[in-house]
Every structure is written in structure tokens, then in C-alpha cells.
């Protein structure tokens, strides 16, 4: 699959190894590319990452970056980047996703820093939930939004 035809999941400073393993598995089964933006305080070969990713880890394309500066140096600003945040301006289901879109998720405890909200001004999305709920599990958020984007693209390149 061409890199411009697939979706991209960008995790900014993920903190919980099993979440990252689950997201790696989600990317493997959907053909999405996983971008891990550091610093990351765990190793991808930790048992908890491996356990969550199972043998699907081998199928996932994972790219790692030391920090946001390193990520943004390799990705031009004209790429469509959507940030997911509980402070999002629009609902994720109101967006017309396209192949090659990048979905940016923040860390489990802090979310996205203000500077990344600014980078994605006008393209910050939220997943609706009841009050006083603050957030959903990161892997669940990735699943919800990624599968909506893939549904809009008629699940191209997926079976079933």
C-alpha cells in the first residue's frame, strides 16, 4: 500500500506501554502507519507492549521520532493533520477524512500540549461523551476515529 493511500496515527509522548501495543495492533490490522513522537519512557520491546500487540506487531509499520521537532522536520506542513482532544472544536464524525490523513493523539495523562493545539488550530477534533467524563482510553480513541475514517473510504484495502 502506498504511504499516501493509508491513514497515519501519530502518538505524542505515549506513556502506557499496553496502550501503545494495542494501537500498534490496530495499525497492523488496518494498514495504518504508526508514528511515535518522543520522548518515550518505555521500550517497544517491553513485555507489556509485546503482549498487547501479539504477533500482529510484525505487520505494523512503526516510525519513531525523538521529539515533535524531528517529526515535523520530516512531514511538510501541508499534510492534513487532525488533533484529537477533549477540547476539540469539531466532532470527529463531522470531518470528511481522506487517504493520507494524520490523526494526532496526546499522552494518556496530559493530552496534547498547547503548542500542538496551535499547530492544529481549526483541525482539533473531539469524541462526544457524557459529563463529567474527561477522556476515553487512548487505544479506544484511536480505534473510534481510525475506523470512522476508514468507513468513509469504504474500507479500501481491507477485507470483510
DSSP file (Angstrom, degrees, kcal/mol; ACC not computed):
  #  RESIDUE AA STRUCTURE BP1 BP2  ACC     N-H-->O    O-->H-N    N-H-->O    O-->H-N    TCO  KAPPA ALPHA  PHI   PSI    X-CA   Y-CA   Z-CA
    1    1 A X              0   0    0      0, 0.0     2,-0.1     0, 0.0     5,-0.1   0.000 360.0 360.0 360.0 135.9    0.0    0.0    0.0
    2    2 A X    >>  -     0   0    0      1,-0.1     3,-1.6     2,-0.0     4,-0.7  -0.430 360.0-124.4 -69.1 142.3    1.3    3.5   -0.9
    3    3 A X  T 34 S+     0   0    0      1,-0.3     3,-0.3     2,-0.2    -1,-0.1   0.768 112.2  54.3 -61.4 -26.5    2.1    5.7    2.1
    4    4 A X  T 34 S+     0   0    0      1,-0.2    -1,-0.3    95,-0.0    97,-0.1   0.626 104.1  56.4 -82.3 -12.1   -0.2    8.4    0.7
    5    5 A X  T <4 S+     0   0    0     -3,-1.6     2,-0.2    94,-0.1    -1,-0.2   0.601  98.9  70.2 -92.2 -13.1   -3.1    5.9    0.5
    6    6 A X  S  < S-     0   0    0     -4,-0.7    94,-0.8    -3,-0.3     2,-0.2  -0.608  82.5-108.6-106.5 164.9   -3.1    4.9    4.1
    7    7 A X        -     0   0    0     -2,-0.2    26,-2.2    23,-0.2     2,-0.4  -0.504  28.0-141.5 -84.5 158.5   -4.0    6.6    7.4
    8    8 A X  E     -ab  33 102A   0     93,-2.1    95,-3.0    24,-0.2     2,-0.5  -0.987   5.8-157.9-126.9 130.3   -1.4    7.7    9.9
    9    9 A X  E     -ab  34 103A   0     24,-2.9    26,-3.3    -2,-0.4     2,-0.6  -0.942  10.8-166.8-106.7 124.2   -1.7    7.5   13.6
   10   10 A X  E     -ab  35 104A   0     93,-3.2    95,-3.0    -2,-0.5     2,-0.6  -0.952   1.4-165.8-116.1 116.2    0.6    9.9   15.4
   11   11 A X  E     -ab  36 105A   0     24,-3.0    26,-3.0    -2,-0.6     2,-0.8  -0.903   8.9-151.8-103.4 120.7    1.1    9.4   19.2
   12   12 A X  E    S-a   37   0A   0     93,-3.1    26,-0.2    -2,-0.6    95,-0.1  -0.828  73.5 -26.8 -94.9 110.9    2.7   12.3   21.0
   13   13 A X  S    S-     0   0    0     24,-3.4    -1,-0.2    -2,-0.8    95,-0.2   0.912  77.6-159.2  54.7  54.2    4.6   11.1   24.1
   14   14 A X        -     0   0    0     -3,-0.3    27,-0.5    23,-0.3    -1,-0.1  -0.320  10.9-172.9 -61.6 148.3    2.6    7.9   24.8
   15   15 A X        +     0   0    0      1,-0.2     2,-0.7    25,-0.1    -1,-0.1   0.658  58.7  70.0-117.0 -24.7    3.1    6.8   28.4
   16   16 A X    >>  -     0   0    0      1,-0.2     4,-1.9    26,-0.0     3,-0.7  -0.868  62.5-154.8-110.6 109.5    1.4    3.4   28.8
   17   17 A X  H 3> S+     0   0    0     -2,-0.7     4,-2.5     1,-0.2     5,-0.2   0.860  92.6  52.7 -51.9 -44.9    3.1    0.5   27.1
   18   18 A X  H 3> S+     0   0    0      1,-0.2     4,-2.5     2,-0.2    -1,-0.2   0.872 107.6  52.9 -63.3 -33.2    0.0   -1.7   26.7
   19   19 A X  H <> S+     0   0    0     -3,-0.7     4,-2.6     2,-0.2    -1,-0.2   0.942 110.2  47.5 -62.1 -45.7   -1.9    1.2   25.1
   20   20 A X  H  X S+     0   0    0     -4,-1.9     4,-2.4     1,-0.2    -2,-0.2   0.897 111.4  51.3 -63.7 -39.7    0.9    1.6   22.5
   21   21 A X  H  X S+     0   0    0     -4,-2.5     4,-1.9     2,-0.2    -1,-0.2   0.912 110.7  48.4 -62.2 -42.7    0.9   -2.2   21.9
   22   22 A X  H  X S+     0   0    0     -4,-2.5     4,-2.4     2,-0.2    -2,-0.2   0.910 112.4  48.5 -62.7 -42.2   -2.8   -2.2   21.3
   23   23 A X  H  X S+     0   0    0     -4,-2.6     4,-2.6     2,-0.2    -2,-0.2   0.877 107.9  54.9 -67.6 -36.8   -2.5    0.8   18.9
   24   24 A X  H  X S+     0   0    0     -4,-2.4     4,-2.2     2,-0.2    -1,-0.2   0.910 109.5  47.8 -60.2 -41.3    0.3   -0.9   17.1
   25   25 A X  H  X S+     0   0    0     -4,-1.9     4,-2.2     2,-0.2    -2,-0.2   0.910 109.7  52.2 -65.7 -42.9   -2.0   -3.9   16.6
   26   26 A X  H  X S+     0   0    0     -4,-2.4     4,-1.1     1,-0.2     6,-0.3   0.914 111.0  48.1 -58.8 -43.4   -4.9   -1.7   15.4
   27   27 A X  H  X>S+     0   0    0     -4,-2.6     4,-1.7     1,-0.2     5,-1.0   0.901 109.1  54.2 -64.7 -40.2   -2.5   -0.1   12.9
   28   28 A X  H  <5S+     0   0    0     -4,-2.2    -2,-0.2     1,-0.2    -1,-0.2   0.917 111.1  43.9 -60.3 -44.3   -1.3   -3.6   11.8
   29   29 A X  H  <5S+     0   0    0     -4,-2.2    -1,-0.2     1,-0.2    -2,-0.2   0.643 120.9  40.1 -80.7 -12.7   -4.8   -4.8   11.0
   30   30 A X  H  <5S-     0   0    0     -4,-1.1    -1,-0.2    -3,-0.4   -23,-0.2   0.545 105.6-118.9-108.6 -10.9   -5.9   -1.6    9.3
   31   31 A X  T  <5 +     0   0    0     -4,-1.7    -3,-0.2     1,-0.3     2,-0.1   0.581  63.0 146.5  81.6   9.1   -2.7   -0.8    7.3
   32   32 A X      < -     0   0    0     -5,-1.0    29,-0.5    -6,-0.3     2,-0.4  -0.479  49.3-122.7 -75.9 150.8   -2.3    2.5    9.1
   33   33 A X  E     -ac   8  61A   0    -26,-2.2   -24,-2.9    -2,-0.1     2,-0.5  -0.818  20.8-141.8 -94.4 133.4    1.3    3.7    9.8
   34   34 A X  E     -ac   9  62A   0     27,-2.6    29,-2.9    -2,-0.4     2,-0.5  -0.852  13.4-167.5-100.1 125.3    2.1    4.4   13.5
   35   35 A X  E     -ac  10  63A   0    -26,-3.3   -24,-3.0    -2,-0.5     2,-0.6  -0.961   4.0-161.4-112.4 122.4    4.3    7.4   14.3
   36   36 A X  E     -ac  11  64A   0     27,-3.1    29,-2.6    -2,-0.5     2,-0.6  -0.921   4.3-164.5-108.8 115.6    5.7    7.6   17.8
   37   37 A X  E     -ac  12  65A   0    -26,-3.0   -24,-3.4    -2,-0.6   -23,-0.3  -0.885  32.4-116.6-104.8 121.0    6.8   11.0   18.8
   38   38 A X  S    S+     0   0    0     27,-2.6    30,-0.3    -2,-0.6     2,-0.1  -0.057  86.6  97.0 -89.5-171.5    9.0   11.1   21.9
   39   39 A X        -     0   0    0     28,-0.2     2,-0.4   -25,-0.1    -2,-0.1   0.334  62.4-176.2 -74.0 144.0   10.5   11.3   24.3
   40   40 A X        -     0   0    0     -2,-0.1   -25,-0.1    -4,-0.1    -2,-0.1  -0.945  19.0-154.6-113.5 132.3    9.1    7.9   25.1
   41   41 A X  S    S+     0   0    0    -27,-0.5     2,-0.3    -2,-0.4   -26,-0.1   0.204  72.3  56.2 -96.5  16.1    9.9    6.5   28.5
   42   42 A X  S    S-     0   0    0    -26,-0.0     2,-0.3   -25,-0.0    -2,-0.1  -0.933  81.1-113.0-138.1 164.4    9.5    2.8   27.7
   43   43 A X    >   -     0   0    0     -2,-0.3     3,-1.7     1,-0.1     6,-0.2  -0.750  17.9-131.1 -98.7 145.2   11.0    0.4   25.1
   44   44 A X  T 3  S+     0   0    0     -2,-0.3    -1,-0.1     1,-0.3     0, 0.0   0.648 107.3  60.3 -70.0 -13.6    8.9   -1.1   22.3
   45   45 A X  T 3  S+     0   0    0      4,-0.1    -1,-0.3     5,-0.0     2,-0.0   0.314  76.2 126.5 -96.3  10.1   10.4   -4.5   23.2
   46   46 A X  S <> S-     0   0    0     -3,-1.7     4,-2.4     1,-0.1     3,-0.5  -0.345  72.3-117.2 -62.9 148.5    8.9   -4.4   26.7
   47   47 A X  H  > S+     0   0    0      1,-0.2     4,-3.0     2,-0.2     5,-0.2   0.867 112.8  54.5 -56.9 -40.1    6.8   -7.4   27.6
   48   48 A X  H  > S+     0   0    0      2,-0.2     4,-1.7     1,-0.2    -1,-0.2   0.843 109.5  47.1 -68.6 -32.2    3.6   -5.4   28.1
   49   49 A X  H  > S+     0   0    0     -3,-0.5     4,-2.2    -6,-0.2    -1,-0.2   0.931 114.9  46.7 -70.1 -46.0    3.9   -3.8   24.6
   50   50 A X  H  X S+     0   0    0     -4,-2.4     4,-1.6     1,-0.2    -2,-0.2   0.911 110.9  52.0 -61.4 -43.6    4.6   -7.2   23.1
   51   51 A X  H  < S+     0   0    0     -4,-3.0    -1,-0.2     1,-0.2    -2,-0.2   0.912 112.9  44.3 -61.8 -43.3    1.7   -8.9   24.9
   52   52 A X  H  < S+     0   0    0     -4,-1.7    -1,-0.2     1,-0.2    -2,-0.2   0.864 117.5  44.4 -70.7 -35.5   -0.8   -6.2   23.8
   53   53 A X  H >< S-     0   0    0     -4,-2.2     3,-1.2     1,-0.2     4,-0.5   0.651  89.0-173.7 -83.4 -15.1    0.4   -6.2   20.2
   54   54 A X  G ><  -     0   0    0     -4,-1.6     3,-1.1     1,-0.2    -1,-0.2  -0.102  62.4 -36.4  50.7-152.1    0.6  -10.0   20.0
   55   55 A X  G >  S+     0   0    0      1,-0.2     3,-0.8     2,-0.1    -1,-0.2   0.481 126.8  83.3 -81.2  -0.2    2.1  -11.4   16.8
   56   56 A X  G X>  +     0   0    0     -3,-1.2     3,-1.9     1,-0.2     4,-0.8   0.695  68.5  83.6 -71.5 -18.5    0.5   -8.5   14.8
   57   57 A X  G X4 S+     0   0    0     -3,-1.1     3,-0.8    -4,-0.5    -1,-0.2   0.835  81.5  61.9 -55.0 -33.9    3.4   -6.3   15.8
   58   58 A X  G <4 S+     0   0    0     -3,-0.8    -1,-0.3     1,-0.2    -2,-0.2   0.766 102.6  50.8 -64.6 -25.3    5.4   -7.8   12.9
   59   59 A X  G <4 S+     0   0    0     -3,-1.9     2,-0.3    -4,-0.2    -1,-0.2   0.649  91.0  96.1 -86.7 -16.8    2.8   -6.4   10.4
   60   60 A X    <<  -     0   0    0     -3,-0.8     2,-0.7    -4,-0.8   -27,-0.1  -0.534  67.2-140.3 -83.1 138.0    2.8   -2.8   11.7
   61   61 A X  E     -c   33   0A   0    -29,-0.5   -27,-2.6    -2,-0.3     2,-0.5  -0.875  27.8-175.9 -93.2 117.4    4.9   -0.1   10.2
   62   62 A X  E     -c   34   0A   0     -2,-0.7     2,-0.4   -29,-0.2   -27,-0.2  -0.960  10.5-170.6-120.3 128.7    6.2    2.0   13.1
   63   63 A X  E     -c   35   0A   0    -29,-2.9   -27,-3.1    -2,-0.5     2,-0.4  -0.965  10.2-155.7-118.5 135.3    8.3    5.1   12.7
   64   64 A X  E     -c   36   0A   0     -2,-0.4     2,-0.4   -29,-0.2   -27,-0.2  -0.881   9.0-172.8-117.6 144.3    9.9    6.7   15.8
   65   65 A X  E     -c   37   0A   0    -29,-2.6   -27,-2.6    -2,-0.4     3,-0.1  -0.984  27.5-134.1-133.8 141.9   10.9   10.4   16.3
   66   66 A X  S    S-     0   0    0     -2,-0.4     2,-0.3   -29,-0.2    -1,-0.1   0.869  83.0 -24.0 -63.6 -36.8   12.9   11.9   19.2
   67   67 A X  S  > S-     0   0    0    -30,-0.1     4,-1.9   -28,-0.1   -28,-0.2  -0.924  77.0 -78.7-162.2-179.0   10.5   14.8   19.6
   68   68 A X  H  > S+     0   0    0    -30,-0.3     4,-3.2    -2,-0.3     5,-0.3   0.872 123.9  57.7 -63.8 -37.2    8.0   16.9   17.8
   69   69 A X  H  > S+     0   0    0      1,-0.2     4,-1.8     2,-0.2    -1,-0.2   0.926 107.3  47.7 -58.9 -44.9   10.7   18.9   16.0
   70   70 A X  H  > S+     0   0    0      2,-0.2     4,-0.8     1,-0.2    -1,-0.2   0.893 113.9  48.0 -63.9 -40.1   12.1   15.7   14.5
   71   71 A X  H >X S+     0   0    0     -4,-1.9     3,-1.2     1,-0.2     4,-0.7   0.965 112.8  46.4 -64.0 -52.1    8.6   14.6   13.4
   72   72 A X  H 3< S+     0   0    0     -4,-3.2     3,-0.4     1,-0.3    -1,-0.2   0.770 104.2  62.7 -67.1 -24.8    7.7   18.0   11.8
   73   73 A X  H 3< S+     0   0    0     -4,-1.8    -1,-0.3    -5,-0.3    -2,-0.2   0.790 109.0  42.3 -67.3 -26.3   11.0   18.2   10.0
   74   74 A X  H << S+     0   0    0     -3,-1.2     2,-0.5    -4,-0.8    -1,-0.2   0.505 111.0  60.3 -97.0  -5.7   10.1   15.1    8.1
   75   75 A X  S  < S-     0   0    0     -4,-0.7    -1,-0.1    -3,-0.4    -4,-0.0  -0.960  83.1-127.9-130.0 116.6    6.5   16.0    7.4
   76   76 A X    >   -     0   0    0     -2,-0.5     3,-1.9     1,-0.1    -3,-0.1  -0.211  21.9-118.3 -63.1 150.4    5.5   19.1    5.4
   77   77 A X  T 3  S+     0   0    0      1,-0.3     4,-0.2    -5,-0.1    -1,-0.1   0.656 108.2  69.2 -65.0 -14.7    3.0   21.5    6.9
   78   78 A X  T 3  S+     0   0    0      2,-0.1    -1,-0.3     0, 0.0     2,-0.1   0.554  73.0 107.7 -83.7  -4.9    0.6   20.9    4.1
   79   79 A X  S <  S-     0   0    0     -3,-1.9     2,-0.7     1,-0.1    22,-0.1  -0.479  85.4-106.4 -66.4 141.9   -0.1   17.3    5.2
   80   80 A X        +     0   0    0     -2,-0.1    22,-2.5    20,-0.1     2,-0.5  -0.615  46.4 178.4 -75.8 113.0   -3.6   17.0    6.7
   81   81 A X  E     -d  102   0A   0     -2,-0.7     2,-0.5    20,-0.2    22,-0.2  -0.974   9.1-170.7-120.6 122.1   -3.1   16.7   10.4
   82   82 A X  E     -d  103   0A   0     20,-3.1    22,-3.5    -2,-0.5     2,-0.4  -0.950  11.6-147.8-113.8 130.3   -6.0   16.4   12.8
   83   83 A X  E     -de 104 124A   0     40,-2.2    42,-3.8    -2,-0.5     2,-0.5  -0.795   7.4-145.4 -95.8 138.1   -5.5   16.6   16.6
   84   84 A X  E     +de 105 125A   0     20,-2.9    22,-0.5    -2,-0.4     2,-0.3  -0.907  35.3 147.6-103.8 127.8   -7.8   14.6   18.8
   85   85 A X    >   -     0   0    0     40,-3.2     3,-1.9    -2,-0.5    42,-0.1  -0.993  60.0-120.9-156.8 149.1   -8.6   16.3   22.1
   86   86 A X  T 3  S+     0   0    0     -2,-0.3    40,-0.1     1,-0.3    -1,-0.1   0.676 119.2  56.2 -65.3 -14.5  -11.4   16.6   24.7
   87   87 A X  T 3  S+     0   0    0     38,-0.2    -1,-0.3    39,-0.0    39,-0.1   0.190  82.4 144.5 -98.3  14.0  -11.1   20.4   23.9
   88   88 A X    <   -     0   0    0     -3,-1.9    37,-0.3    37,-0.3    38,-0.1  -0.153  49.8-141.8 -59.2 147.8  -11.7   19.8   20.1
   89   89 A X  S    S+     0   0    0     35,-1.5     2,-0.3     1,-0.1    36,-0.2   0.775  82.1  31.5 -79.9 -28.9  -13.6   22.3   18.1
   90   90 A X  E    S-f  125   0A   0     34,-1.8    36,-2.4     2,-0.0     2,-0.3  -0.890  86.3-103.6-129.9 156.8  -15.5   19.8   15.9
   91   91 A X  E >   -f  126   0A   0     -2,-0.3     3,-1.8    34,-0.2    36,-0.2  -0.607  30.2-126.5 -76.9 142.0  -16.8   16.3   16.3
   92   92 A X  G >  S+     0   0    0     34,-2.2     3,-1.3     1,-0.3    -1,-0.1   0.824 108.3  59.6 -58.1 -32.9  -14.6   13.7   14.6
   93   93 A X  G 3  S+     0   0    0     33,-0.3    -1,-0.3     1,-0.3    34,-0.1   0.574  94.4  65.5 -76.0  -8.2  -17.6   12.3   12.7
   94   94 A X  G <  S+     0   0    0     -3,-1.8     2,-0.4     2,-0.1    -1,-0.3   0.383  85.8  91.3 -92.2   3.6  -18.2   15.7   11.0
   95   95 A X  S <  S-     0   0    0     -3,-1.3     2,-1.0    -4,-0.2    30,-0.0  -0.775  73.2-135.9-100.5 142.2  -14.9   15.6    9.1
   96   96 A X        -     0   0    0     -2,-0.4     2,-0.1    56,-0.0    53,-0.1  -0.824  31.5-154.1 -94.4  96.9  -14.5   14.1    5.6
   97   97 A X        -     0   0    0     -2,-1.0     2,-0.3    51,-0.1     3,-0.0  -0.357   9.0-161.0 -74.2 152.9  -11.4   12.1    6.1
   98   98 A X    >   -     0   0    0    -18,-0.1     3,-2.0    -2,-0.1    55,-0.1  -0.917  32.8 -84.4-130.1 155.0   -9.1   11.4    3.1
   99   99 A X  T 3  S+     0   0    0     -2,-0.3   -93,-0.2     1,-0.2   -92,-0.2  -0.342 116.7  31.0 -55.3 139.6   -6.4    8.8    2.5
  100  100 A X  T 3  S+     0   0    0    -94,-0.8    -1,-0.2     1,-0.3   -93,-0.1   0.321  84.2 145.3  91.6  -8.2   -3.1   10.0    3.9
  101  101 A X    <   -     0   0    0     -3,-2.0   -93,-2.1   -97,-0.1     2,-0.5  -0.283  41.7-138.5 -62.1 150.6   -4.7   12.0    6.8
  102  102 A X  E     -bd   8  81A   0    -22,-2.5   -20,-3.1   -95,-0.2     2,-0.6  -0.949   8.7-157.3-115.8 130.2   -2.8   12.0   10.0
  103  103 A X  E     -bd   9  82A   0    -95,-3.0   -93,-3.2    -2,-0.5     2,-0.5  -0.936  11.0-156.9-111.8 116.8   -4.5   11.7   13.4
  104  104 A X  E     -bd  10  83A   0    -22,-3.5   -20,-2.9    -2,-0.6     2,-0.4  -0.819  11.2-177.0-101.6 126.6   -2.6   13.1   16.3
  105  105 A X  E     -bd  11  84A   0    -95,-3.0   -93,-3.1    -2,-0.5   -20,-0.1  -0.955  15.3-137.9-123.1 140.9   -3.2   11.9   19.8
  106  106 A X        -     0   0    0    -22,-0.5     6,-0.3    -2,-0.4   -93,-0.1  -0.223  39.2 -67.6 -88.4-178.5   -1.6   13.2   23.0
  107  107 A X  B  >  -G  111   0B   0      4,-1.4     4,-1.9   -93,-0.1    -1,-0.2  -0.231  45.4-112.2 -68.8 159.2   -0.3   11.3   26.1
  108  108 A X  T  4 S+     0   0    0    -95,-0.2    -1,-0.1     1,-0.2   -94,-0.1   0.854 112.1  32.9 -62.5 -37.7   -2.6    9.5   28.4
  109  109 A X  T  4 S+     0   0    0      2,-0.1    -1,-0.2     1,-0.1   -95,-0.0   0.778 132.7  23.4 -93.5 -27.3   -2.2   11.8   31.4
  110  110 A X  T  4 S-     0   0    0      1,-0.2    -2,-0.2     3,-0.0     2,-0.1   0.606  83.2-153.9-116.2 -15.3   -1.6   15.2   29.8
  111  111 A X  B  <  -G  107   0B   0     -4,-1.9    -4,-1.4   -99,-0.1     2,-0.3  -0.445  57.3 -18.7  70.5-149.8   -3.2   15.1   26.3
  112  112 A X  S    S-     0   0    0     -6,-0.3    -6,-0.1   -28,-0.1     2,-0.0  -0.727  70.3-118.9 -93.8 140.3   -1.7   17.5   23.8
  113  113 A X    >>  -     0   0    0     -2,-0.3     4,-1.5     1,-0.1     3,-1.2  -0.355  31.8-104.5 -71.4 158.6    0.4   20.5   24.8
  114  114 A X  H 3> S+     0   0    0      1,-0.3     4,-2.0     2,-0.2     5,-0.2   0.831 118.0  60.9 -53.5 -36.5   -0.9   24.0   23.9
  115  115 A X  H 3> S+     0   0    0      1,-0.2     4,-1.8     2,-0.2    -1,-0.3   0.836 105.0  48.0 -65.2 -30.0    1.7   24.4   21.1
  116  116 A X  H <> S+     0   0    0     -3,-1.2     4,-1.6     2,-0.2    -1,-0.2   0.801 106.3  56.8 -79.8 -27.9    0.3   21.3   19.3
  117  117 A X  H  < S+     0   0    0     -4,-1.5     6,-0.2     2,-0.2    -2,-0.2   0.898 109.1  48.1 -61.9 -38.4   -3.3   22.7   19.7
  118  118 A X  H >< S+     0   0    0     -4,-2.0     3,-1.6     1,-0.2    -2,-0.2   0.908 106.9  54.6 -67.9 -42.3   -1.9   25.8   17.9
  119  119 A X  H 3< S+     0   0    0     -4,-1.8    -1,-0.2     1,-0.3    -2,-0.2   0.867 116.8  39.0 -56.7 -36.4   -0.3   23.7   15.1
  120  120 A X  T >< S+     0   0    0     -4,-1.6     3,-3.1    -5,-0.1    -1,-0.3   0.070  81.2 156.1-104.5  23.2   -3.8   22.1   14.5
  121  121 A X  T <  S+     0   0    0     -3,-1.6    -3,-0.1     1,-0.3    -4,-0.0  -0.274  75.6  14.6 -53.7 129.1   -5.9   25.2   15.0
  122  122 A X  T 3  S+     0   0    0      2,-0.1    -1,-0.3     1,-0.0    -4,-0.1   0.308 120.9  71.3  85.5  -8.2   -9.2   24.7   13.2
  123  123 A X    <   +     0   0    0     -3,-3.1   -40,-2.2    -6,-0.2     2,-0.6  -0.159  62.6 122.6-130.5  37.8   -8.4   20.9   12.9
  124  124 A X  E     -e   83   0A   0    -42,-0.2   -34,-1.8   -37,-0.1   -35,-1.5  -0.911  42.5-166.7-105.4 123.5   -8.9   19.8   16.5
  125  125 A X  E     -ef  84  90A   0    -42,-3.8   -40,-3.2    -2,-0.6     2,-0.3  -0.733   7.5-158.8-113.4 155.2  -11.5   17.1   16.9
  126  126 A X  E     - f   0  91A   0    -36,-2.4   -34,-2.2    -2,-0.3     2,-0.6  -0.924  17.5-132.6-129.7 156.8  -13.3   15.6   19.9
  127  127 A X        -     0   0    0     -2,-0.3   -39,-0.1   -36,-0.2   -36,-0.1  -0.951  37.5-118.5-103.8 120.7  -15.1   12.4   20.6
  128  128 A X        +     0   0    0     -2,-0.6     2,-0.3     1,-0.0   -42,-0.0  -0.284  45.3 157.9 -61.7 142.9  -18.5   13.1   22.2
  129  129 A X        -     0   0    0      4,-0.1     3,-0.0     7,-0.0     2,-0.0  -0.965  40.6 -87.2-155.8 167.3  -19.0   11.8   25.7
  130  130 A X    >   -     0   0    0     -2,-0.3     3,-0.8     1,-0.1     2,-0.3  -0.297  57.4 -74.7 -75.5 162.1  -21.2   12.4   28.8
  131  131 A X  T 3  S+     0   0    0      1,-0.3     3,-0.1    -2,-0.0    -1,-0.1  -0.756 110.8  24.2 -89.5 145.8  -20.3   14.9   31.5
  132  132 A X  T 3  S+     0   0    0     -2,-0.3    -1,-0.3     1,-0.1    -2,-0.0  -0.839  92.1 116.4 -96.1  26.8  -18.4   14.8   33.8
  133  133 A X    <   -     0   0    0     -3,-0.8     3,-0.1     1,-0.1    -4,-0.1  -0.261  42.0-168.7 -58.0 139.9  -16.2   12.3   31.8
  134  134 A X        -     0   0    0      1,-0.3     2,-0.3    -3,-0.1    -1,-0.1   0.791  57.1 -22.5 -99.3 -36.5  -12.8   13.7   31.0
  135  135 A X        -     0   0    0    -50,-0.0    -1,-0.3   -49,-0.0     2,-0.2  -0.986  50.7-119.2-165.8 169.0  -11.5   11.1   28.5
  136  136 A X        -     0   0    0     -2,-0.3     2,-0.1     1,-0.1    -7,-0.0  -0.691  53.8 -74.4-109.2 167.5  -11.5    7.6   27.0
  137  137 A X     >  -     0   0    0     -2,-0.2     4,-2.3     1,-0.1     5,-0.2  -0.401  44.5-124.1 -60.0 139.8   -8.7    5.1   26.8
  138  138 A X  H  > S+     0   0    0      1,-0.2     4,-2.4     2,-0.2     5,-0.2   0.899 109.4  50.3 -58.1 -46.2   -6.2    6.1   24.2
  139  139 A X  H  > S+     0   0    0      1,-0.2     4,-2.2     2,-0.2    -1,-0.2   0.880 110.3  51.4 -62.7 -36.6   -6.4    2.9   22.2
  140  140 A X  H  > S+     0   0    0      2,-0.2     4,-2.7     1,-0.2    -1,-0.2   0.909 108.8  51.2 -65.2 -41.1  -10.2    3.1   22.2
  141  141 A X  H  X S+     0   0    0     -4,-2.3     4,-2.3     1,-0.2     5,-0.3   0.928 109.5  49.7 -61.4 -45.2  -10.0    6.7   20.9
  142  142 A X  H  X S+     0   0    0     -4,-2.4     4,-2.7     1,-0.2     5,-0.3   0.934 112.2  49.0 -59.1 -45.4   -7.6    5.6   18.1
  143  143 A X  H  X S+     0   0    0     -4,-2.2     4,-2.4     1,-0.2     5,-0.3   0.932 110.6  50.0 -59.9 -47.8  -10.0    2.8   17.1
  144  144 A X  H  X S+     0   0    0     -4,-2.7     4,-1.4     1,-0.2    -1,-0.2   0.944 118.7  35.6 -57.6 -52.3  -13.1    5.0   17.1
  145  145 A X  H  X S+     0   0    0     -4,-2.3     4,-2.3     2,-0.2    -1,-0.2   0.901 116.7  51.8 -75.1 -41.5  -11.6    7.7   14.9
  146  146 A X  H  X S+     0   0    0     -4,-2.7     4,-2.5    -5,-0.3     5,-0.2   0.929 110.9  48.0 -62.0 -45.0   -9.5    5.5   12.6
  147  147 A X  H  X S+     0   0    0     -4,-2.4     4,-2.3    -5,-0.3    -1,-0.2   0.826 109.7  53.0 -69.5 -29.0  -12.4    3.2   11.8
  148  148 A X  H  X S+     0   0    0     -4,-1.4     4,-2.3    -5,-0.3    -1,-0.2   0.928 110.5  47.9 -66.2 -43.3  -14.7    6.2   11.0
  149  149 A X  H  X S+     0   0    0     -4,-2.3     4,-0.9     1,-0.2    -2,-0.2   0.916 114.2  46.3 -61.9 -42.8  -12.0    7.5    8.6
  150  150 A X  H  <>S+     0   0    0     -4,-2.5     5,-3.2     2,-0.2     6,-0.4   0.872 109.1  54.9 -68.2 -37.1  -11.7    4.0    7.0
  151  151 A X  H ><5S+     0   0    0     -4,-2.3     3,-2.0     1,-0.2    -2,-0.2   0.922 105.2  53.3 -60.1 -43.9  -15.5    3.6    6.8
  152  152 A X  H 3<5S+     0   0    0     -4,-2.3    -1,-0.2     1,-0.3    -2,-0.2   0.779 107.8  51.4 -62.5 -25.4  -15.7    6.9    4.9
  153  153 A X  T ><5S-     0   0    0     -4,-0.9     3,-1.2    -3,-0.3    -1,-0.3   0.156 121.0-110.0 -96.7  17.3  -13.1    5.5    2.5
  154  154 A X  T < 5 -     0   0    0     -3,-2.0    -3,-0.2     1,-0.2     4,-0.2   0.792  60.1 -75.4  59.4  31.5  -15.3    2.3    2.0
  155  155 A X  T > < -     0   0    0     -5,-3.2     3,-2.3     1,-0.2    -1,-0.2   0.844  69.5-162.0  50.7  39.1  -12.7    0.3    3.9
  156  156 A X  T <  S+     0   0    0     -3,-1.2    -1,-0.2    -6,-0.4     3,-0.1  -0.236  70.5  12.6 -52.3 136.2  -10.4    0.3    0.9
  157  157 A X  T 3  S+     0   0    0      1,-0.2     2,-0.3    -3,-0.1    -1,-0.3   0.481 107.0 106.8  71.9   6.2   -7.7   -2.4    1.1
  158  158 A X    <   -     0   0    0     -3,-2.3     2,-0.3    -4,-0.2    -1,-0.2  -0.851  63.0-134.6-111.4 151.8   -9.5   -4.2    4.0
  159  159 A X              0   0    0     -2,-0.3    -4,-0.0     1,-0.2    -3,-0.0  -0.778 360.0 360.0-102.4 147.8  -11.4   -7.4    3.8
  160  160 A X              0   0    0     -2,-0.3    -1,-0.2     0, 0.0    -5,-0.0   0.437 360.0 360.0 107.9 360.0  -14.8   -8.0    5.3
